[in-house]
Amino acid sequence: MVREAATRAERALRVVADAVAMELSVAMPRPERIALGCSRLACALPPALTDADVADLGGVARAFHTRSGREMLPAVDLLADAACRARHPAPLLLSLLEAQDPSIRTRALELMLRLARDGVLDIDVGLLSDVADTLGEVAAAEEAAPLLRAWGRLAAHARRSQNVEEVMLDLFTGPATLTVRRLAARCLDLDGALPATHLTRRVLGHGVVETLQGPPM
């Protein structure tokens, strides 16, 4: 009986989630239908989401890959709540990182950092690389700064460090993937100022820096 009830609940979650995803994907989404669907979906969410539950919500998250608009915000709030309840929230958050709206991508990164600090999400090398790969595809120049700063804080937390600049330099000069190194370089360039001498010495070497600086006047 318990297993049957759990199966029915899982099926109900899938049906409601599919309905919300469909409404989000139509040519002219209706805000009242989205709000109603999200309310029903919130009621169907269990206190703790399994991996199967997270997979059932995938269609809702994917709807944001090609659409944006204020009428979709209730679904963003619902997915953020679902991620906080999930045993393994990374797939849901990675999908939100592909959202068309840059504010949703930044929110997903900030939520990742919050869950990592709370001990819910383990930010390992593989996940950090997955995040970098996703951001490398979607971060346009006009809205890259908030995303890059959020990713820098996430990477620093993964390294158990408070010094984002030092972590970015370690990633840039270390054996990380090309995408991770590229994002680290972009983080270091965010302020648009010349890098500090101690940073250039770590990258180029003491001798090269001294040659570029020339003899003292």
N, C-alpha and C positions, 0 to 999 in steps of 0.2 A: 504493500500500500504506500509506504513512504517513497519507494523508488518510482512508483507510478505517478505520485503527486509531483515529484521532482521533474519527471519527464514532461508532464503537462505544463509545468511552470517554464521549463526551458523552451518548449514549443511556443508558448504564449509570448515569451520574450522575443523569439525569432520573428514571429508573425507581426508583432507591433513594430519592431525595429525595421523590418522590410517595408512596412507601410510608411513609416516616417522617412526612410531613405527615398522612397518613390515620390513622396510629396515634395521633398527637397530638390528633386531632380527634374520636376516638370518645368515647362517653359515659363509659366507664371505662378510661382509658389504662392499659396494663400496663407498669410500669417496666422489666421485663426485656426486653420487645419494643422499647421505646424505646431502651434502652441498646444492644441488638443492632443495631437499625437505624442508630443514630448511629455505631456502630463500623464498619459496612459503608459508611456514607456517608463517613466520614473516610478510609477506604481508597480511595474512588472520587474524592476531591477531587484535582485536579491541583495541582502546586506553585504555579502562577499561574492564577487564575481569570479567564476572559474575561467579557464582559458577558452572554453567553448562559448561562454557568455560574451567574452571580449570579441571573439570571432563573429558572433551574431550581430554585434554593433559595428562591424567593419563597413557595412554598406552606408551607414549614417556618416561615418567619418569620411568615406571616399566621396560623398556628395560635395564636400567642401573643396575637393581638388579642382573643380571646374566652375563653382558658383560662389558668390558672396552676396551679402546684403544683411541689413538689420533684422529682417524677418527670420533669419536663420540663427540668430543669437540664442534662442531658447535651447536649440539642439547643441550648441557649443557648451552651454552651461551644463547640460545633461551629460555630455561626454566627459567633461572635466570631473563631474561627480562620480561617474562610472569608473574613471581612471583611479580615483582615490580609493575606490572599493575593490579594485581588481587585485588578484594575487600576483599577476604579471601584467602590469599596465603598459609595458614598452611598445607592443604592437599598435595599440590604440593611439599612443602619443606620437609614434613615428608616422602614422598615417595623417594625423593632424598637422604634422610638420610640412606636409605637401599641400596644405590648404592654399587656395588662391589669395585669401586675405592675409597680408603680412602680420596684422595684429593677432590673428589666431595662431600663426606659427610662433610668434614671440611668446604668447600665452602658454602654448604647449611646452616650450623650452623652460619657461619659468616654473611650470607645474612639475616638469621632470626634476628640476633642481630642488623644489620643495619636497617631493616624494623621496628623493635621494637623501636629503638632510634628515627626513623623518625615518629613514631606514627601510622604507617600503620598496624602493627601487635601487638596484645595485648597478652603478655606472661603471662597467668594466671597459676594457680596451675595445672589444667588439662592438658594444653599444655606442660608444663614443665615435667610433669609425662609421657606424650606420647613420648616426645623426649628421656627421660631417658630409657623408655621401648625399644625404637628402638635401641638406642646406646648400651644397654645391650646385644642385640642380635648380633650386628655386630662388636663391637670394639675389635679387636684382640690386643694382647699384643704389637706386634711390631709397631703398628701405633696408639695406643690408646692416647698417650700424646697430640697431637694437638687437637683431638676430645674432650678430657676431659677438656683441658684448654678453648676451645671455649664454651663448655657447662657450665663451671664455670662462664665465663663472662656473658653468657645468664641468668643464674640463679641469678647472682648478679644484673643485670639490672632489672629483675623481682622484686627483693626485694628493688629496688631504692637505691642500695648500690654500693660503689666503692671498698669495701673490700671483695674480693672473698673468702679469707680464713675464715673470720668470717661467711659469708653466708654458706659456705660449712659445717662449724661446726654446725651452726644452723640447717641445713637440716639433718646432720648426727645424731644429738641428739634429733631432734624434731619428730613430729608425721607423717613425710612423709612416702611414700610407701617404701618397702624394696629396690626396684630398685633405687629409688632416693637416699636413704641412702647409698647404696653400691657405687654408682657413686661419691657421695660426699666424701666418705672415700678414694676412689681411687684418687680423686683430691687432697686431703690433703696429700697423700703419693707420689705425683708426683716427688718431689725433692729428695726423698730417704733419707732425713735427719730425725733425731729424732724430734718429735713435740715439740714446745715451752712449757715451764712449765705451762703457763696460759691455754693452750689448753688442756693438759692432766688433769689439775685440773677440768676443766669444764666437761670432759667426765667421769673421774674416781672418782672425789671428792678429796677434800683437804687431808683428812686423808689417803686415799689409796696412794696418790702420796708421802706423807711424809714417809709412811711406806716403799714404794719401794725405795726411795732415801736413807733411812737409817739415822742414827744420823750424825750430822755434824762432820767432822774430826777436 
